[in-house]
Each structure stands twice: as C-alpha cells, then as structure tokens.
Amino acid sequence: MMKTSKVKTNKSSAMGINAHKTTQCYLLLIPEIIGLLLFILYPMYWAAQKSWFYYTGIEATQKFVGWQNFIGVFKDTTYWNTWFTTIKFMIYKLPFELPLAMIIALILNKKLKGAGFFRSMYYLPNVISVAIIGLIFSNMFDYFGFVNAWLMKLGLIESEISWLSTTSGAMTVLIIGAIWNTFGVNVMYFIAALSNVPEEMYEAAKLDGAGKLTTFFKITLPMMAPVMQTVILLALNGSLHTSDYILVTTNGAPGGTTFTVMSYIVNQFVPGFAQNSVNLGYGCAMSLITSVIMCLFAIAYMKLSKRMENVY
C-alpha cells in the first residue's frame, strides 16, 4: 500500500510540474500571439476587406467597387515597371553580395588573430538603421560628395558625376549601399555553415591529394548547400522587400525610375507618405497581388533548389 501511495504521489507531482511548465510556455507565447493577431493577421484581414472598396480613409466616402481595383492594378504599367526595377535590383545585387560574403566567411573561418573583431565589424551595418544608411550613401554620392572628391583626386574623373540624376547612376548607388548593408549577416550564416563541415573530410581530401579548389567545390560547397539554400532565399526575399532604403536614398528619383515595388506602394498608398484622398482600397488590392507574386517567387525557388537539401 505504501509503494502504491508513493507511486501515485510521484505521478501527481510530475503532472503538476508538467502543468506548471505548460502554463509557463503559454504565458511566454502570449505576447507573440497578441503581436501576430494585432500586427499581422488583423492588418491582412483589413487590407483584404478594403481592397473591394473605393476608400480614402473617410468611411462616408467608402463605396463597393468589386473587382475594379484588381483590374486596375493589372492595367497599371507604372506598377509593373516597378516590378521590373525590383528584379533588376535583385539580379545586380545578389551576384556581388553572396560571393563577397562567402569569401570573407572563408577568411574569417581560419584561426586568425582578431577574427572576432572583424566578424562584429562586418555585421555592424546590419544593425545600423536603414534610414541612416540611406543618408550616408546619398551624401557620399552627392554631386559635391566624398566619392566624387576622391575620384577627382585620383584622376579617374575630370569633373563631378551627378550620380543621383540618372537611373543607372542612382541604381549603382543603391546597389553599393544595399550590399554594404546586408552582406555582413550572410557572412555570419556562412561562418556558421562552415563550422559544421567535419574536419575529417578535409583531412581525408588532403591525404587523397585534393587541392584547395577541389576541396572547396567537392566538400565545402556541398556540405554548406542546405544553409546556402536558406541564405539565398532570405537574400531574395530581402531584395524583393526593399522599401525604406529606397525611400530614404533616392525616393524613386530620377522620375520614379528607381522605385522598387514595395517602395512604390509605400510612397503612393501609405498614409503619411501618400497624397491626401488617395484610394487606399486600390493600394490594398495592389498589396495583395504583390504578396501573391512574392509567394510564387518563394515557391518557385524552393522547387528549383530542392536538390540542395540533400547533396550529401
């Protein structure tokens, strides 16, 4: 009888501990759940609802228009031009950003003095406010800015270049600033991936007479493939969502030709940026269509990169 009562006591105490831990877990999750409901799900529901209406922010002027907003978006050439700019921005940026991050990660992965300091320094731009980064690069590439002054001192140019007055010049500035802002976090991802490659594989390759390039392409890259799949997805997603940085640096100049799709939506339809009495319902419809297109980008990438999940 004593043993039975002890077993029951132990079971009840274990159940009590588990119930206490479960309660703690739910209490910790409550702020996240509230944030999800208030700042993600409710705004999505609100935008989906308003996309069927002509709505300027004043309830009295609200009018149901059905598919009219969506049809208008598909006919909006300016909107589709911003998609072209977004894809061009992404194509120009990623081939420089990811290889640069990989090279620096390979260097910092070696046991060098001060490697921790340099890891922090390369990650620092990712911590700085995007607004500050935009101001830094817009001032550096100003007509009388730092870059023009040094290029003239080095004799590479004869007179100042008006970087931000041409589409190609402004896009160059945006890409350089965006690479500086984001490559540091990719360095951290790549370093973490490199640390998971077993040293035994490198030793075996060395015994077999494999060179550094062979080792990199036959061992390092394949072993990093699952992490690289995620890093590339995040880089693609980040490039497609670029908004604040564009607004601060060029605000679409010259003539709106450097607007990415997200910066265009914010500039034209978000209160505080947009003009008064703009049709917010049209902006909501545009946002929903943009979300669907971005989801299709992500699905297509995951399908195409599925082989990277199990290289080894």
Secondary structure, DSSP 4 states (H G I P E B T S, - for coil): -HHHHHHHHHHHHHHHHHHHHHHHHHHHHHHHHHHHIIIIIHHHHHHHHHTTEE-SS-GGG-EE-TTHHHHHHHH-HHHHHHHHHHHHHHHHHHHHHHHHHHHHHHHHTS--TTHHHHHHHHHHHHHS-HHHHHHHHHHHTSTTSHHHHHHHHTTS-SS---GGGSHHHHHHHHHHHHHHHHHHHHHHHHHHHHTTS-HHHHHHHHHTT--HHHHIIIIIHHHHHHHHHHHHHHHHHHHHT--HHHHHHTTT-STTTT--HHHHHHHHHSTTTSPTT--HHHHHHHHHHHHHHHHHHHHHHHHHTGGGGG--
